[in-house]
Amino acid sequence: MTTLFGLSHNVTLLIWALVAIVLLIVFIAKFKWNPFVVLLLTSVFLGLIVGMKPNDVVKSVQNGFGGTLGTIAIVIGLGTMLGKMMAESGGAEQIANTIIDKFGEKRIAFSILFVAIIIGIPVFFEVGVILLIPILYTLVRKTNKPMLAIGIPLVTGLSVAHGLIPPHPAPMIAIEAYHADIGKTILYSLLVGIPSAILAGPVFAKFISKRIQVEPPADLVEQFATKDVKKLPGFGITILTILMPVILMLIGSAASIVNPEGTNGFTLFCKFIGNEIIALLIAAVFAFFSLGFARGFSKEAVSRFTMECLAPTASIILIIGGGGAFKGVLIDSGVGKAIASIATNANLNLVVFAFLVAALIRVATGSSSVAMTTAAGIVTPVLAQTPGANVELVVLATGAGSLILSHVNDAGFWLVKEFLNMSVPQTLRSWTVLETILSLSAFVLTLGLSFVL
């Protein structure tokens, strides 16, 4: 690749990546092109302009698309079925009623935040969104509050659990790499994560919901809206159904912690049922019985529910896959390595260094898990040369950096955009700002703790 204006190879890569992102936003936001088509076009453009071979560009697009949807498409499909059963049976209505009755409408933002944190600890972000969307739509309808007033705290709770709170798999990556104490990390993550989540969730939601007013998408509301149910299912069986994948994933996480090698049959079984795909599959089948047959629905009705709920998710799945294709080209073109190289050459405080490395990789690749994994590999050798460092806080700094500035190369960006029915500019002003507030707040608190501890 020819460098621009005598700039270094790494800087040139970053400039072209920025150009591609700007083009993507302009074509979607201003010219109203289909996001899936634009994502593929900008992926190809970036790959070719930075000097990748045409065949390699195609492979990056295919691998990025397929790698992203390999899990997420299954998660969305099974999660949508679970949500549909929650809606048809009245389960979402029951949970929404309970939240309102117990916490009141004035505290709805805080209650949904903590529900999302609890559900988000063992599950990946996308799984949590799918599980909670039916409840969000029901709460919006019953309280007449702006959707972002409730939706922003919901996705904030899921995000803070994903980036900071063990035993979520993403923080566990850094814990294992840095040989951190999991108990201390959990304690520090709560001290850092809860205040950050309140600021980025309910506080920011109160501000942004007055400036961005959107309605739930009609086609998805139709799928997840509670029908005319004379008698709602019991709260116990409803909450057990929605928490089934969470419980199974917690079992899998606990087994991995107790027996990391996973050599015995019981541990292997626990890890198997704790995999997000298997856990959601079990939960969906359980819902067919607990919220379907047990509620008097015929097998034909349950089959119809599971078929008709999938159609509205097709465009969402394609757009998320397109985001994965763009991410794949960013990684394969060397943009991620360029950012890591720039960060590594800086002489910084270890907590600051870990945060910046993860943040830069997150911005380049769009994946918080990739940012966490890659940053851990870069920071670990530096950590080994820094005796006495508080490794638990370095874990949190890495996690905080991995959350920052979610934008068009992040599958989560498109998931939030579609389910909260926002335009690209609205998603940048709400979700991207939310993630940045959450990231920077967690970093500042972690840095403060590093001076105290």
N, C-alpha and C positions, 0 to 999 in steps of 0.2 A: 504494500500500500504506500502510495506517495504521501508524504507528510505535508501538512498545510503550513505555508508561510514559514518554513524552517522550524516549526514546533516539533517537539519530540513525538515519537510514535504513540506513546500512551495518551498524551494530551490530544493528539489528532483523533484517536479512537473515541475519547470522551466527547469531543466536539460533534463528530458525526452521530453519535448516539443521541446527543441533545437535539440535533437537527431532526432526526427521525421521530423523536418524541413530540416535538413541536408540530411537525407535519401531521402526525397521527391525530393530535388534539384538534388542529385546524380543520382537517377534513371531516372529522366526526361532528365537532361542535358548530362550525360555521357552514359547511357545505352539506351537512346532514347525510353523509354517506353511511352505508351500513357498517357498524363497528367491526363485524367479522371480516368483511372484505378489506377494510382499511388496515386492520391489524396484520393481515397476510401481506398486503402490498408494502407496508412499511418494513415488515420483517425482511422481505426480499430486497427492498431498496437498501436497507442498512447492510445486509450481508454482502451485496455486490459492491457498494461504495467503499467498504473498508478493505476490499481485496479478497474476499472469500471466493473460492471456485464455485461456479454455478451449481454443480452437483452437490457440493458441500452445503450450500445455502438451502437447497431443497431438503437435504437430510436433516439439517438443523430445524427447519420448519416442521417437518414430519415428526421428528423425535420430540421437539418441544410441545407440539400439539398433543401427540399421543401420550407422552410422559405426564403431562398435566391432567389429561382426562382419564388416564388409566385408573385412578382412584376416584377423582372428583365426580365423574359421570355416574359411577355406581352409587356413590354417596348421595348425589342429588336424586337419582331415581328411587332408591330405597327410602331416603328421607322424605321425599315428596309423598310416597305411598303412606308412610307413617303419619305425616301431617294430614293427609286426606282422611285417614281413619279417625284421627283426632277431631277433625271438623264434622264429618258425617255423624259421628256418635254423640257429638256435643262435648267431647273431652276438652277441647280448647276453650269452650265457653265455661266449663266447670273450673278450670285452672284460672282463667281470667277473673271469674267471679270471686274466687278465693283470694287472689292477690288484692283485688279491690276491697273486699270485705276486711281482710286482715290488716292491710297497710293504709288504705284510704287513697283516694284519687290524688291528693296533694303530694303523697310520697311515692307515687307510682314509678317515677324515674329511678329513685334509689332502690326500690324493691326489684325492678326488672334488672338493674345493674348487678345486684348481688345474686339473683337467680342465674344470670348469664355467667358470672364468675364461677359459681359452683358447678354448673353444667359444663363450662368451658375447660375446667382443669384437666380432665382426662381426654377430651375430644379435640380434634383439629378444628380450626376456625370454621371451615366450610360445613362440617357436621353440625356444629352448634347453631349456625345460622338456619340450616334446614329444620332443625328440631324446634326452634323457637319462633320462626316466622308465623305459623298459624296463631300462636298466642299473641304476637305483636298485632296482627291484623284485627283480632278479636278485641284486644284492649283499646285500639284506636277507635273502633266502632262504638264500643260501650262507653268510653270516656269523652268522646268528641275532642280529644286533644290532637294537636298537630302530630303527624306521624313521626317526624324527626325528634319530637320531644320525648318519645318513648324509644324510637328506633336507634337513636344515637347512643343512649346508655346501654342498650342491648348489645350492640356490636362492640362497644368499648369494653364491656365485661368479658366478652369472648376474646378480645384482642389482648387484654392485659394478662389473662390466663395463658394465652398462647405464647406470649413473649417472656413472661417473668416467673410464673408460679409453677414449681415442680409439684407433682410428678408429671406435668405435661411433657410430652416427648421432646419438644424444642429446647426448653431449658436443660433437660437431662443431657442433651448433647454436650453442652458446655460444662455441666457438672462433672461428667465423666472425663472430658478432655483435660480439665483443670484439676481433677482430683479434689473437688470441693466437698464439704460436708453437706449432705442433703438437708439435715435438720436445721442448720444455721441458714442455709439458703432459703428455705421455706419461710423462716422467721423474718429474715431481711426482706424477702420478696413481698410479704404482706405489709411490712412497714413502708416500703417504697410504692408498692402497687396500688394499695387501696386509696391513699390520697391522690395519686396520679389519675386513677380511674374516676374518682369523684370529680376532679377538675375537668378531665376530657369528656366525661359522660354527662351527668346531670347539669353541671354548671355551664359547659359549652352548649349543651342541647337547648337550654333556656334561651341562649343568645341566638343560635343559628336557626332554631325552629320558627322564629319570628321573621326571618329573612328569606328562608327557603321553605315554601309551602307546597307539599306534594301530597297526592292521594295514593293509597295502595293500588297497585296495578289491577285493573278490573278482571283480567283473565285469571290471575292467581287468587284474587279474592273469591272469585266464583268457585275455585277448587277448594279453598281453605275456609270458606264461610260456613258457619254452623247452620245446618238445615233446621227444619221445623221438628225439633225433638221434644216430645212431651215431657219426658223424664230424663234428666242428665245422668251420665254414669257417675259412680261414686268417685270421690276425690282420690281415695287410696289406689284404686285400680288404674285410674287415669295417670296419676303421678308415677306409679310403678312402670306403666307402659312407656312414658316419655323418658324416664330415667333408666330404662333397661339397657340401652347402649352405653350410657354413662357408667352404670354399675359394672358392666362387663369389661369396659376399657380400664376402669380402676383396678379390677381383678388382674387384668393383664399387666398393668403398670406395677402393681404390688409384687407380682410374681417375678418380674424382671429385676426389681430392686432386691428382693430376698435372695433370688438365685440367678444372678446375671448370666451365668454360663448356660442355664436352661438345659441341664443334662438329664433331669428325670422326667418321667412321663407326665406327672401332674403339672409341672411348670410349663411344659410344652403345650399341654391342653389349655391352661390358663392364658398363655400368650396367644393361642389360636383363637379362642373366643373373645379375647381382648382386642384383636385386630379390628379396626373401624369398620371394615366391610362386613366381616362375619358378625360383629356386634349389631350392626344395623340390620343385617339380614335376619338375625334371630328376633330382634325387636319388631321388625315389620311383620314377620310371621306371627309373633305373639299378639300383635295388634289386630290381626285378622280375627283372632279368637276373642281377645279381651274386649275389644271395641267393635267387633263385627258380629260374629256368630252369637256371642253371649248377649248382645243387644238386640237379637232377633233378626238381623240381616241375613238374607239368603246367600248361598254361595254365588249365585248369579250377580247379586248386588255388590258383594265384596269384589268380585272379579271386575265388574264394571267400574267401580271406584278406582281400582288400581290401574286400569287402562286409561280412563279419561283424564286422570290427573297428570299424565306424563307429557301430553301435547304442549302445554304452555312452557315447559322447561327446555324445549328443543333449542330455541334461540339463545337461552342463557348458557346452555352447555357449549354451543358453538362459539359464542363470544369468549367464554372462559378458555376454551381451547386455543382461540386466536391469540389471547394474552400469553398463553404458554408457548406458542410458536415464536412470538416476539422475544420472550425471555430466553428461549433456546438460542436464537441468533445472537442476542447480547452476550450470552455466556461463551458460545463457540467462537465468536469473533474476537474474543480476548478483552472485552470491555471490563469484565469482572476482575481479571488479572491485572489490568492496567490500574484500576482503582486500588487494588490491594498493594500493588507496588508503590504507588504514590504515598499511601498511608504508612507503609512499613518504613519508608525512608525518613519519616518525621520523628523527632526526638521528643516524646511526650510522656506525661504521667500515665501510668499503666491503666488506670480506670478510664482516662480520657482516650488513650490509644485504643483500648478494646471497643469503646463506644464508636469512635470514628471509623475504625476498620469495618465493623458490622454495619454501620449506617451507610457508608459508601457502597458496600457490596449490595445492601438492600436496595438502594436507589438504582443501582446498575442492573440487578437481576430481577427485582420485584418479589423475590421469595424471602420471607423472614427465616425459614428453615435453612435455605441455602446460605443466607447471610450468617446465621448462627454457626453452621457447620464450617464454612470457609474461614470465618473470623477466628473460630476456635483453633483451627490449624495454624493460622498466622500468629496468634497471640501466645499459644502454648510454649514455643521456644523462648520467647521473650520473658514469659512468666518463670521459666526454669532458671533464668539468669537474674531473677529478682527475689532473693530470699526474704521471707517475712511478709510478703504481700498478702493482703486479705483476698484470697481467691474467690470467696463467696460473693464479694462485691464486684469482682471482675466478671463473674457469671452474670450478675444483674446488669452491669454496664454493657456487656455483649448483647443481652436480651433487649435492653432499651434501644440500642442502636439498630437492632434487627426489625424494629417496628416503625421506624421513621419514614415519613414521606411516601406512603403507598400511592402509586400512580398507575399509569396505563399499562405497565408491564406486569402488574400484580393481578393474579386471578381473583384475589379477594376484592380488589377494586371493582371489577366487573360484577361480581356476585352481589355486593352491596348496592351498586348502581341499579341493577335489574330488580332486585327484591324491594328496594326502597323507591323504585320508580323515579329515578332522578336522571337528568342529563349529565353529560360529561363535566361541563363547568360546575354544575351543582354538586356533583360527587367530589370534585377537586376542592370546592369551598367547604364541604362538610366532612366527608370521610378522610380526605388527605390531611386536612387541618387537624381533625381529631387525632389521627395517628401521630402527627408531629407533636401536638400538645402532650399526648401520652408519653411519647419517647423522650422529649426534652425534660418533662417533669420528673420522670423516673431517673433520668441521668443526673439531674441536679440534686435530687434527694440521695442518690447513690454516692455521688461525689461528696456531699455533705457528710454522709455516714463514714466515708473513708477518712475524713479528717478527725472525726470523733473516735472511731475505732482503731 
